[in-house]
Amino acid sequence: MNITAVVGVTAAVLTTSCYVFQVAKSWKSKHTKDLSMGMFLTLLAGTVLWLVYGIMLNQPPIYLANGTTVLLSLSLVFLKFKYG
């Protein structure tokens, strides 16, 4: 794996994994009042576009990370509706 791929994979893992912590916290606390629905919906739209872009370029670090982020963002939107 070349340095460009290492940087891409590392960036993908770090930026995607941050959502795991928020989903876990929201799930455990059953509290989402302070989460901005507008921010998550905007992020979700942008992430879906990144997912499509990664698929179009056939770049696994882009489409795998953004596909995971889409799922995590949808989880947070669901929890926001459920607990917010």
Contact map, one row per residue, 1 for C-alpha under 8 A:
111011000000000000000000000000000000000000000000000000000000000000000000000000000000
111111000000000000000000000000000000000000000000000000000000000000000000000000000000
111111100000000000000000000000000000000000000000000000000000000000000000000000000000
011111110000000000000000000000000000000000000000000000000000000000000000000000000000
111111111000000000000000000000000000000000000000000000000000000000000000000000000000
111111111100000000000000000000000000000000000000000000000000000000000000000000000000
001111111110000000000000000000000000000000000000000000000000000000000000000000000000
000111111111000000000000000000000000000000000000000000000000110000000000000000000000
000011111111100000000000000000000000000000000000000000000000100000000000000000000000
000001111111110000000000000000000000000000000000000000000000000000000000000000000000
000000111111111000000000000000000000000000000000000000000000000000000000000000000000
000000011111111100000000000000000000000000000000000000000000110011000000000000000000
000000001111111110000000000000000000000000000000000000000000000010000000000000000000
000000000111111111000000000000000000000000000000000000000000000000000000000000000000
000000000011111111100000000000000000000000000000000000000000000000000000000000000000
000000000001111111110000000000000000000000000000000000000000000011011000000000000000
000000000000111111111000000000000000000000000000000000000000000000000000000000000000
000000000000011111111100000000000000000000000000000000000000000000000000000000000000
000000000000001111111110000000000000000000000000000000000000000000001001100000000000
000000000000000111111111000000000000000000000000000000000000000000000001000000000000
000000000000000011111111100000000000000000000000000000000000000000000000000000000000
000000000000000001111111110000000000000000000000000000000000000000000000000100000000
000000000000000000111111111000000000000000000000000000000000000000000001001100000000
000000000000000000011111111100000000000000000000000000000000000000000000000000000000
000000000000000000001111111110000000000000000000000000000000000000000000000000000000
000000000000000000000111111111110000000000000000000000000000000000000000000100100000
000000000000000000000011111111100000000000000000000000000000000000000000000000100000
000000000000000000000001111111000000000000000000000000000000000000000000000000000000
000000000000000000000000111111100000000000000000000000000000000000000000000000000000
000000000000000000000000011111110000000000000000000000000000000000000000000000100010
000000000000000000000000011011111100000000000000000000000000000000000000000000000011
000000000000000000000000010001111110000000000000000000000000000000000000000000110011
000000000000000000000000000000111110000000000000000000000000000000000000000000010011
000000000000000000000000000000111111000000000000000000000000000000000000000000000000
000000000000000000000000000000011111100000000000000000000000000000000000000000010000
000000000000000000000000000000000111111100000000000000000000000000000000000000000000
000000000000000000000000000000000011111110000000000000000000000000000000000010010000
000000000000000000000000000000000001111111000000000000000000000000000000000000000000
000000000000000000000000000000000001111111100000000000000000000000000000000000000000
000000000000000000000000000000000001111111110000000000000000000000000000100110000000
000000000000000000000000000000000000111111111000000000000000000000000000000010000000
000000000000000000000000000000000000011111111100000000000000000000000000000000000000
000000000000000000000000000000000000001111111110000000000000000000000000100000000000
000000000000000000000000000000000000000111111111000000000000000000000100110000000000
000000000000000000000000000000000000000011111111100000000000000000000000000000000000
000000000000000000000000000000000000000001111111110000000000000000000000000000000000
000000000000000000000000000000000000000000111111111000000000000001101100000000000000
000000000000000000000000000000000000000000011111111100000000000001100100000000000000
000000000000000000000000000000000000000000001111111110000000000000000000000000000000
000000000000000000000000000000000000000000000111111111000000011001000000000000000000
000000000000000000000000000000000000000000000011111111100000011101100000000000000000
000000000000000000000000000000000000000000000001111111110000001000000000000000000000
000000000000000000000000000000000000000000000000111111111000011000000000000000000000
000000000000000000000000000000000000000000000000011111111111111000000000000000000000
000000000000000000000000000000000000000000000000001111111111011000000000000000000000
000000000000000000000000000000000000000000000000000111111110000000000000000000000000
000000000000000000000000000000000000000000000000000011111110000000000000000000000000
000000000000000000000000000000000000000000000000000001111111001000000000000000000000
000000000000000000000000000000000000000000000000000001111111111000000000000000000000
000000000000000000000000000000000000000000000000000001100111111110000000000000000000
000000011001000000000000000000000000000000000000000001000011111110000000000000000000
000000010001000000000000000000000000000000000000011011100011111111000000000000000000
000000000000000000000000000000000000000000000000011111100111111111100000000000000000
000000000000000000000000000000000000000000000000001000000001111111110000000000000000
000000000001100100000000000000000000000000000000000000000001111111111000000000000000
000000000001000100000000000000000000000000000011011000000000011111111100000000000000
000000000000000000000000000000000000000000000011001000000000001111111110000000000000
000000000000000100000000000000000000000000000000000000000000000111111111000000000000
000000000000000100100000000000000000000000000010000000000000000011111111100000000000
000000000000000000000000000000000000000000010011000000000000000001111111110000000000
000000000000000000000000000000000000000000000000000000000000000000111111111000000000
000000000000000000110010000000000000000000000000000000000000000000011111111100000000
000000000000000000100000000000000000000100110000000000000000000000001111111110000000
000000000000000000000000000000000000000000010000000000000000000000000111111111000000
000000000000000000000010000000000000000000000000000000000000000000000011111111100000
000000000000000000000110010000000000000100000000000000000000000000000001111111110000
000000000000000000000000000000000000100110000000000000000000000000000000111111111000
000000000000000000000000000000000000000000000000000000000000000000000000011111111100
000000000000000000000000011001010000000000000000000000000000000000000000001111111111
000000000000000000000000000000011010100000000000000000000000000000000000000111111111
000000000000000000000000000000000000000000000000000000000000000000000000000011111111
000000000000000000000000000000000000000000000000000000000000000000000000000001111111
000000000000000000000000000001111000000000000000000000000000000000000000000000111111
000000000000000000000000000000111000000000000000000000000000000000000000000000111111
